[in-house]
Amino acid sequence: MFTYLADSNRLWRVGLFTLALFTLAKSLVWVAVNPPLNSGDETAHLMYVMQLHNTGALPVFWFTPDCSPDKASTPADPAALKLIQDKGYAVVVPFTTAPYESYQAPLYYVACAVAALPLARDDALGVLYTSRIVSSLLAVATVIISAFAILELTRKPWLALGGAALLSSIPVFGYFGGLASNDNMLNLFAAATSLAALRIVRSPRTRLVPGSILLGVLVGGATLSKASGLGLLPVGLLALAFGVSLARQDEEQAANSPWRVFWAGLRTASFWRQMLGLAGLYMAAFLIVAGWWLARNLIVYGDLTATANQIKYGCWSGGGTISSQGLAVMLRYLMSIALITPFSFLATFGWGDESVGTTVYYVAILPLLLLDMYFATRWLARHGKTLKPFQQMGLVVLAVQTVIVLAIFLAFNFTVQYQPVGRYIYMALLPITGFMAVGLLMPGSNRKLKRALIIGALIGLTALTVGGYTLAGTGWMATHTAQKAHGWVTEHTRTL
């Protein structure tokens, strides 16, 4: 038995190291392949980093009613502005000259500015590639943490490695892993929050107090990464509630009626006394980490998240809400939501406007995805009641995390702007890909078949990534095409 455990640990370490190298290599390929600024919003992300790099102070950005920057905004960085102009974006897409991301939560940008400290003040291109490398390292860390989160819930190393490999291979995740974007920092903290929540549920007697503090720190970090990180606050509270309940149950209760004991505990004063104490620690840790940012936003922008001005006046280039897109788009959108959004992750590539949109691309994915979801749902329906109590409650925590993120996504689509995919759903990427891994790897006992399925899925996702990059005809690819056309016109005009 000890030999088996040693071999299992060795395979886990080797597999995790290999997966980390794979993710890093893939991200660095994106760093190198994508031309500078060749993505929606990368110009503005660079502006933010350059403002920090050259001033050492957090910038401010306000839109005016006509979508132009307000005079009270921090001026665009001259070096970044020159790079944008040299690459042709200032002519092709004029709004790229505005630092319109400079109201965002600062953590990602501060990390990039610190990494870029050795670079010259006017080296905007160097700062851009430094920021991209920071993103690639964050992507690697996200995949590693996700593997540990799945292991924490399932206690199956091969399932953890398979699920994390699927996550690493999702096209939109891999693409953003090589770009300057604060989404990568949010991914990291969302996965880390899931891991900390699952550890509390699995070992509540020893982890409730330190775990509540750690959860507060992580949700605070998510909020400092992006305003939507606030959506993780209820996830932490739910994990603490489950942890309190499991810590109060003996082995017989936990084995026979964990949910009945949980619901009964909600009606006792002792449960709420303990819960309030842990929630106090949780919120105190959260406020220590992110409270200063929320207070600054109230002072500077008049709201906690600094988003009210952006939502009211922001130059949302994607057009109207989902309700204005027509019946066909609405039906496809609702279908993607009904599929818990993995279809959106796979069938769209890049920032959002870069939807491939070709029928063949969708038809190739949908049957396989539906089959995977069928097997995952069937396995969970058959075996859900036989799972250990911490596993059942851990699955509920991940499901609630997904529902909260979907609610944010739906609210944005119906009130602000239609986005066909979701980097907006990044905070649920771990639960979604974990669900996909269950469909691939849990049914049946044929190891060779499971190995073939996971290898086939990884190859297929890689093919979708290459296909997405090649076929995407709108958004950043169109911008890049226009940029090259502008360069051709400029070059030939000079020769005339």
C-alpha positions as CSV (number, residue, x, y, z in Angstrom):
1,M,0.0,0.0,0.0
2,F,2.8,2.4,0.9
3,T,4.5,1.7,-2.5
4,Y,1.2,2.5,-4.2
5,L,0.8,5.8,-2.3
6,A,4.4,6.7,-3.1
7,D,3.9,6.0,-6.8
8,S,0.6,7.9,-6.8
9,N,2.3,11.0,-5.2
10,R,5.1,10.7,-7.7
11,L,2.7,10.6,-10.6
12,W,0.8,13.6,-9.2
13,R,3.9,15.7,-8.9
14,V,5.1,14.7,-12.4
15,G,1.7,15.3,-13.9
16,L,1.3,18.7,-12.2
17,F,4.8,19.8,-13.3
18,T,4.1,18.7,-16.9
19,L,0.7,20.5,-16.9
20,A,2.4,23.7,-15.5
21,L,5.0,23.6,-18.3
22,F,2.3,23.0,-20.9
23,T,0.3,26.0,-19.7
24,L,3.3,28.2,-19.6
25,A,4.5,27.2,-23.0
26,K,1.1,27.7,-24.5
27,S,0.7,31.1,-22.9
28,L,4.2,32.2,-24.0
29,V,3.2,31.2,-27.6
30,W,0.3,33.6,-27.4
31,V,2.6,36.3,-26.0
32,A,4.8,35.9,-29.0
33,V,2.2,35.2,-31.7
34,N,-0.2,38.1,-31.1
35,P,1.1,41.4,-32.5
36,P,1.3,44.2,-30.0
37,L,-2.1,45.6,-28.9
38,N,-3.8,43.1,-31.2
39,S,-6.8,42.6,-28.8
40,G,-9.7,44.5,-27.6
41,D,-8.8,46.6,-24.5
42,E,-5.1,45.8,-24.5
43,T,-4.3,49.4,-25.4
44,A,-6.2,50.6,-22.3
45,H,-4.6,48.0,-20.1
46,L,-1.2,49.1,-21.3
47,M,-2.2,52.7,-20.6
48,Y,-3.0,51.9,-17.0
49,V,0.3,50.0,-16.4
50,M,2.3,52.9,-18.0
51,Q,0.5,55.5,-15.9
52,L,1.5,53.5,-12.8
53,H,5.0,52.8,-14.2
54,N,5.7,56.5,-14.8
55,T,3.8,58.3,-12.0
56,G,3.7,55.8,-9.2
57,A,0.1,56.9,-8.5
58,L,-3.3,55.3,-9.2
59,P,-4.9,56.9,-12.2
60,V,-8.5,58.2,-12.5
61,F,-10.8,58.0,-15.5
62,W,-14.2,59.5,-16.2
63,F,-16.3,59.3,-19.3
64,T,-18.3,62.4,-20.4
65,P,-21.8,61.9,-21.9
66,D,-20.3,61.9,-25.5
67,C,-18.0,59.0,-24.5
68,S,-14.9,61.1,-24.5
69,P,-12.5,61.3,-21.5
70,D,-13.4,63.9,-18.9
71,K,-10.9,66.7,-18.2
72,A,-10.6,65.3,-14.6
73,S,-9.2,62.0,-16.0
74,T,-5.5,61.2,-15.6
75,P,-3.9,62.1,-19.0
76,A,-2.9,59.3,-21.4
77,D,0.7,58.2,-21.0
78,P,2.7,59.7,-23.9
79,A,4.9,56.6,-24.6
80,A,1.9,54.3,-24.7
81,L,0.0,56.8,-26.8
82,K,2.9,56.9,-29.3
83,L,3.0,53.1,-29.5
84,I,-0.8,53.0,-30.2
85,Q,-0.4,55.7,-32.9
86,D,2.6,54.0,-34.5
87,K,0.7,50.7,-34.7
88,G,-2.2,52.4,-36.5
89,Y,-4.9,51.9,-33.9
90,A,-5.4,55.6,-33.3
91,V,-6.6,56.0,-36.9
92,V,-8.5,52.7,-37.2
93,V,-10.1,52.7,-33.7
94,P,-9.8,56.2,-32.3
95,F,-11.1,55.4,-28.8
96,T,-8.0,53.2,-28.2
97,T,-6.1,56.4,-27.5
98,A,-8.1,56.9,-24.3
99,P,-7.1,55.2,-21.0
100,Y,-10.6,54.0,-20.4
101,E,-9.6,51.1,-18.2
102,S,-7.9,53.4,-15.7
103,Y,-10.8,53.2,-13.2
104,Q,-10.4,49.5,-12.7
105,A,-9.3,47.7,-9.6
106,P,-5.5,48.0,-9.4
107,L,-3.9,44.7,-8.4
108,Y,-3.1,43.3,-11.8
109,Y,-1.7,46.7,-13.0
110,V,0.4,47.2,-9.9
111,A,1.9,43.7,-10.3
112,C,2.8,44.5,-14.0
113,A,4.2,47.9,-13.0
114,V,6.4,46.3,-10.4
115,A,7.6,43.7,-12.8
116,A,8.4,46.5,-15.3
117,L,10.4,48.6,-12.9
118,P,13.8,47.9,-14.6
119,L,12.4,49.2,-17.9
120,A,12.8,52.8,-19.2
121,R,9.9,55.2,-18.7
122,D,9.3,55.4,-22.4
123,D,9.6,51.7,-23.2
124,A,5.9,51.1,-23.7
125,L,6.5,48.0,-25.9
126,G,8.7,46.4,-23.2
127,V,6.1,47.2,-20.5
128,L,3.4,45.6,-22.8
129,Y,5.3,42.3,-23.1
130,T,6.2,42.3,-19.4
131,S,2.5,42.6,-18.7
132,R,1.8,39.7,-21.0
133,I,4.4,37.6,-19.3
134,V,2.8,38.4,-15.9
135,S,-0.5,37.2,-17.4
136,S,1.1,33.9,-18.5
137,L,2.4,33.3,-15.0
138,L,-1.0,34.0,-13.5
139,A,-2.5,31.5,-16.0
140,V,-0.1,28.9,-14.9
141,A,-0.8,29.6,-11.2
142,T,-4.6,29.4,-11.9
143,V,-4.2,25.9,-13.5
144,I,-2.1,24.6,-10.6
145,I,-4.6,25.9,-8.0
146,S,-7.5,24.5,-10.0
147,A,-5.8,21.1,-9.9
148,F,-5.5,21.2,-6.1
149,A,-9.1,22.4,-5.8
150,I,-10.4,19.4,-7.8
151,L,-8.1,17.1,-5.8
152,E,-9.5,18.6,-2.6
153,L,-13.0,17.8,-3.6
154,T,-12.6,14.4,-5.3
155,R,-9.4,12.9,-3.8
156,K,-8.6,11.6,-7.2
157,P,-5.3,12.9,-8.6
158,W,-6.0,11.7,-12.2
159,L,-9.4,13.5,-12.2
160,A,-7.7,16.7,-10.8
161,L,-5.0,16.6,-13.5
162,G,-7.6,15.9,-16.2
163,G,-9.9,18.7,-15.1
164,A,-7.0,21.2,-14.8
165,A,-5.7,20.2,-18.2
166,L,-9.2,20.9,-19.7
167,L,-9.2,24.3,-18.0
168,S,-5.7,25.0,-19.4
169,S,-6.9,24.1,-22.9
170,I,-10.1,26.2,-23.1
171,P,-9.4,28.5,-26.1
172,V,-10.5,31.8,-24.5
173,F,-8.5,31.1,-21.3
174,G,-5.4,30.2,-23.2
175,Y,-5.7,33.3,-25.5
176,F,-6.0,35.7,-22.6
177,G,-3.2,34.0,-20.8
178,G,-0.9,35.7,-23.3
179,L,-2.4,39.2,-23.2
180,A,-2.2,42.2,-20.9
181,S,-5.6,41.8,-19.1
182,N,-6.7,42.0,-15.5
183,D,-9.0,39.0,-16.2
184,N,-6.0,36.8,-15.5
185,M,-5.6,38.1,-11.9
186,L,-9.3,37.6,-11.3
187,N,-9.1,34.0,-12.6
188,L,-6.3,33.3,-10.1
189,F,-8.3,34.6,-7.0
190,A,-11.5,32.9,-8.1
191,A,-9.8,29.5,-8.3
192,A,-8.0,30.2,-5.0
193,T,-11.3,31.1,-3.3
194,S,-12.8,27.8,-4.5
195,L,-9.8,25.9,-3.1
196,A,-10.0,27.6,0.3
197,A,-13.8,27.1,0.4
198,L,-13.5,23.4,-0.4
199,R,-10.7,22.9,2.3
200,I,-13.0,24.5,4.9
201,V,-15.8,22.1,4.0
202,R,-13.5,19.1,4.0
203,S,-11.7,19.8,7.3
204,P,-13.9,22.2,9.2
205,R,-12.7,21.3,12.7
206,T,-9.2,22.5,12.0
207,R,-9.7,25.1,9.3
208,L,-12.8,27.2,10.2
209,V,-11.0,30.1,11.9
210,P,-7.9,30.3,9.7
211,G,-10.0,29.4,6.7
212,S,-12.4,32.3,7.3
213,I,-9.5,34.7,7.4
214,L,-7.9,33.2,4.3
215,L,-11.3,33.4,2.4
216,G,-11.6,37.0,3.3
217,V,-8.1,37.8,2.0
218,L,-8.8,35.9,-1.2
219,V,-12.2,37.5,-1.9
220,G,-10.5,40.9,-1.1
221,G,-7.8,40.0,-3.7
222,A,-10.5,39.1,-6.2
223,T,-12.2,42.5,-5.6
224,L,-8.8,44.3,-6.1
225,S,-8.5,42.4,-9.4
226,K,-11.9,43.3,-10.8
227,A,-15.1,44.7,-9.4
228,S,-17.0,41.5,-10.2
229,G,-14.8,39.8,-7.6
230,L,-17.4,41.1,-5.1
231,G,-19.6,38.3,-6.3
232,L,-17.5,35.8,-4.5
233,L,-18.5,37.1,-1.1
234,P,-21.6,34.9,-0.7
235,V,-19.5,31.8,-1.8
236,G,-17.2,32.3,1.3
237,L,-20.2,32.7,3.6
238,L,-21.8,29.5,2.3
239,A,-18.6,27.6,2.7
240,L,-18.4,28.8,6.3
241,A,-22.0,27.8,7.0
242,F,-21.4,24.3,5.7
243,G,-18.2,24.1,7.7
244,V,-19.9,25.1,10.9
245,S,-22.6,22.4,10.3
246,L,-20.1,19.6,9.5
247,A,-17.9,20.5,12.5
248,R,-20.9,20.1,14.8
249,Q,-21.8,16.6,13.4
250,D,-20.5,13.3,14.7
251,E,-19.5,10.6,12.2
252,E,-22.9,8.9,12.3
253,Q,-24.8,12.1,11.7
254,A,-22.5,13.1,8.9
255,A,-22.8,9.7,7.3
256,N,-26.6,9.3,7.5
257,S,-28.2,12.8,7.5
258,P,-25.8,15.6,6.9
259,W,-28.4,17.8,5.2
260,R,-31.1,17.3,7.8
261,V,-28.6,18.2,10.5
262,F,-27.6,21.3,8.5
263,W,-31.1,22.6,8.1
264,A,-31.9,21.8,11.8
265,G,-28.7,23.8,12.8
266,L,-30.0,26.9,11.1
267,R,-32.7,27.0,13.7
268,T,-30.4,27.0,16.7
269,A,-28.8,30.1,18.4
270,S,-25.5,28.3,18.9
271,F,-25.1,27.8,15.1
272,W,-25.6,31.5,14.5
273,R,-23.3,32.6,17.3
274,Q,-20.5,30.6,15.8
275,M,-21.4,31.7,12.3
276,L,-21.5,35.4,13.2
277,G,-18.1,35.2,14.8
278,L,-16.6,33.5,11.7
279,A,-18.4,35.9,9.3
280,G,-16.9,38.8,11.3
281,L,-13.4,37.4,10.8
282,Y,-14.2,36.8,7.2
283,M,-15.5,40.4,6.6
284,A,-12.7,41.9,8.6
285,A,-10.0,40.2,6.5
286,F,-11.9,41.2,3.4
287,L,-12.1,44.9,4.4
288,I,-8.4,45.0,5.5
289,V,-7.5,43.8,2.0
290,A,-10.0,45.6,-0.2
291,G,-11.7,48.2,2.1
292,W,-9.3,51.0,1.2
293,W,-10.2,50.5,-2.5
294,L,-13.9,50.6,-1.9
295,A,-13.5,53.7,0.3
296,R,-11.4,55.4,-2.4
297,N,-14.0,54.7,-5.0
298,L,-16.7,56.3,-2.8
299,I,-14.6,59.4,-2.4
300,V,-13.4,59.7,-6.0
301,Y,-16.3,58.2,-8.0
302,G,-19.2,58.2,-5.6
303,D,-19.8,54.5,-5.7
304,L,-18.1,51.4,-4.3
305,T,-16.9,49.8,-7.5
306,A,-16.1,52.9,-9.7
307,T,-18.4,51.5,-12.4
308,A,-21.4,53.8,-12.2
309,N,-19.9,56.4,-14.6
310,Q,-18.7,53.7,-17.0
311,I,-22.1,52.0,-17.2
312,K,-23.9,55.4,-17.6
313,Y,-21.6,57.0,-20.2
314,G,-19.1,54.3,-21.3
315,C,-18.5,53.9,-25.0
316,W,-19.7,50.3,-25.2
317,S,-18.6,49.4,-28.7
318,G,-20.5,46.1,-28.9
319,G,-23.9,47.8,-29.3
320,G,-27.1,47.3,-27.4
321,T,-28.3,44.7,-24.9
322,I,-29.2,41.2,-25.8
323,S,-32.8,42.2,-26.1
324,S,-31.9,44.3,-29.1
325,Q,-30.0,41.6,-31.0
326,G,-33.0,39.8,-32.6
327,L,-34.7,36.5,-32.0
328,A,-32.0,34.2,-33.5
329,V,-29.2,35.7,-31.4
330,M,-31.5,35.6,-28.3
331,L,-32.3,31.9,-28.8
332,R,-28.6,31.0,-29.2
333,Y,-27.8,33.1,-26.2
334,L,-30.4,31.4,-24.0
335,M,-29.1,28.0,-25.3
336,S,-25.6,28.8,-24.1
337,I,-26.9,29.8,-20.7
338,A,-29.0,26.6,-20.5
339,L,-25.8,24.6,-21.2
340,I,-24.2,26.3,-18.1
341,T,-22.1,28.2,-20.6
342,P,-19.3,25.7,-21.5
343,F,-20.7,26.1,-25.1
344,S,-20.0,29.8,-24.9
345,F,-16.5,29.2,-23.7
346,L,-15.8,26.8,-26.6
347,A,-17.7,28.4,-29.4
348,T,-16.4,31.9,-29.0
349,F,-12.8,33.0,-29.2
350,G,-11.1,36.0,-27.8
351,W,-12.5,39.1,-26.2
352,G,-16.2,38.8,-27.1
353,D,-16.7,40.4,-30.5
354,E,-14.3,37.8,-31.8
355,S,-17.0,35.1,-32.0
356,V,-16.2,32.8,-34.8
357,G,-19.9,32.6,-35.6
358,T,-19.6,30.0,-38.4
359,T,-22.2,27.2,-38.4
360,V,-19.7,24.4,-38.9
361,Y,-17.8,25.6,-35.8
362,Y,-20.9,25.4,-33.6
363,V,-22.1,22.1,-35.1
364,A,-18.7,20.5,-34.5
365,I,-18.8,21.3,-30.8
366,L,-22.4,21.0,-29.7
367,P,-23.0,17.2,-30.1
368,L,-19.8,16.4,-28.2
369,L,-20.6,18.9,-25.5
370,L,-24.1,17.6,-25.0
371,L,-22.8,14.1,-24.8
372,D,-20.3,15.1,-22.2
373,M,-22.9,16.9,-20.2
374,Y,-25.3,13.9,-20.4
375,F,-22.7,11.6,-18.9
376,A,-21.7,14.1,-16.2
377,T,-25.3,14.7,-15.2
378,R,-26.1,10.9,-15.3
379,W,-23.1,10.1,-13.1
380,L,-23.9,12.8,-10.6
381,A,-27.6,11.7,-10.4
382,R,-26.6,8.1,-9.8
383,H,-23.8,8.7,-7.3
384,G,-24.6,12.1,-5.7
385,K,-26.2,10.6,-2.6
386,T,-23.3,8.2,-2.1
387,L,-20.7,11.0,-2.1
388,K,-19.3,12.0,1.3
389,P,-21.0,14.9,3.0
390,F,-18.1,17.3,2.4
391,Q,-18.2,16.4,-1.3
392,Q,-21.9,17.0,-1.6
393,M,-21.6,20.4,0.1
394,G,-18.5,21.2,-1.9
395,L,-20.4,20.6,-5.1
396,V,-23.1,23.0,-3.8
397,V,-20.5,25.7,-3.1
398,L,-19.2,25.4,-6.7
399,A,-22.7,25.4,-8.1
400,V,-23.6,28.5,-6.2
401,Q,-20.4,30.2,-7.4
402,T,-21.5,29.4,-11.0
403,V,-25.0,30.7,-10.4
404,I,-23.8,34.0,-9.0
405,V,-21.4,34.5,-11.9
406,L,-24.2,33.7,-14.3
407,A,-26.4,36.3,-12.6
408,I,-23.7,38.9,-13.0
409,F,-23.3,37.9,-16.7
410,L,-27.1,38.0,-17.3
411,A,-27.5,41.4,-15.6
412,F,-24.7,42.8,-17.7
413,N,-26.2,41.4,-21.0
414,F,-29.7,42.7,-20.3
415,T,-28.9,46.1,-18.9
416,V,-25.5,47.3,-20.3
417,Q,-24.2,45.4,-23.3
418,Y,-24.5,42.1,-25.0
419,Q,-21.4,40.0,-24.8
420,P,-21.7,36.5,-26.4
421,V,-19.1,34.9,-24.2
422,G,-17.8,35.3,-21.0
423,R,-14.6,36.2,-19.8
424,Y,-17.4,37.5,-17.7
425,I,-17.9,33.9,-16.6
426,Y,-14.3,33.4,-15.7
427,M,-15.0,33.1,-12.0
428,A,-17.0,30.0,-12.8
429,L,-14.4,28.5,-15.1
430,L,-13.2,26.0,-12.5
431,P,-16.7,24.5,-11.7
432,I,-17.7,24.4,-15.4
433,T,-14.5,22.6,-16.6
434,G,-14.7,20.4,-13.5
435,F,-18.2,19.4,-14.6
436,M,-16.9,18.6,-18.1
437,A,-14.1,16.5,-16.6
438,V,-16.7,14.4,-14.7
439,G,-18.5,13.6,-18.0
440,L,-15.2,12.6,-19.6
441,L,-13.5,10.7,-16.8
442,M,-16.0,9.3,-14.2
443,P,-18.4,7.1,-16.1
444,G,-17.1,3.5,-16.7
445,S,-14.0,1.9,-15.5
446,N,-12.0,1.5,-18.7
447,R,-8.7,3.4,-18.0
448,K,-7.5,3.2,-21.6
449,L,-10.8,4.7,-22.9
450,K,-10.6,7.5,-20.3
451,R,-7.0,8.2,-21.3
452,A,-8.1,8.3,-25.0
453,L,-11.0,10.6,-24.2
454,I,-9.0,13.2,-22.3
455,I,-6.2,13.2,-24.9
456,G,-8.8,13.6,-27.6
457,A,-10.5,16.4,-25.7
458,L,-7.2,18.2,-25.3
459,I,-6.3,17.8,-29.0
460,G,-9.8,19.0,-29.9
461,L,-9.6,22.1,-27.7
462,T,-6.2,22.9,-29.2
463,A,-7.7,22.5,-32.7
464,L,-10.5,24.9,-31.7
465,T,-8.0,27.4,-30.4
466,V,-6.0,27.3,-33.7
467,G,-9.3,27.4,-35.6
468,G,-10.6,30.3,-33.6
469,Y,-7.5,32.3,-34.1
470,T,-7.6,31.6,-37.9
471,L,-11.3,32.0,-38.5
472,A,-12.4,34.8,-36.2
473,G,-13.5,37.6,-38.5
474,T,-14.6,40.4,-36.2
475,G,-13.3,42.3,-33.2
476,W,-9.5,42.2,-32.8
477,M,-8.9,40.3,-36.0
478,A,-10.8,42.9,-38.0
479,T,-9.0,45.6,-36.2
480,H,-5.7,44.0,-37.0
481,T,-6.7,43.6,-40.7
482,A,-7.6,47.3,-40.8
483,Q,-4.4,48.2,-39.0
484,K,-2.4,46.3,-41.7
485,A,-4.4,48.0,-44.4
486,H,-3.7,51.4,-42.8
487,G,0.0,50.5,-42.7
488,W,0.0,49.6,-46.4
489,V,-1.8,52.9,-47.3
490,T,0.6,54.9,-45.2
491,E,3.6,53.2,-46.7
492,H,2.5,53.7,-50.3
493,T,1.4,57.2,-49.7
494,R,4.9,58.1,-48.6
495,T,6.3,56.7,-51.8
496,L,4.0,58.7,-54.1
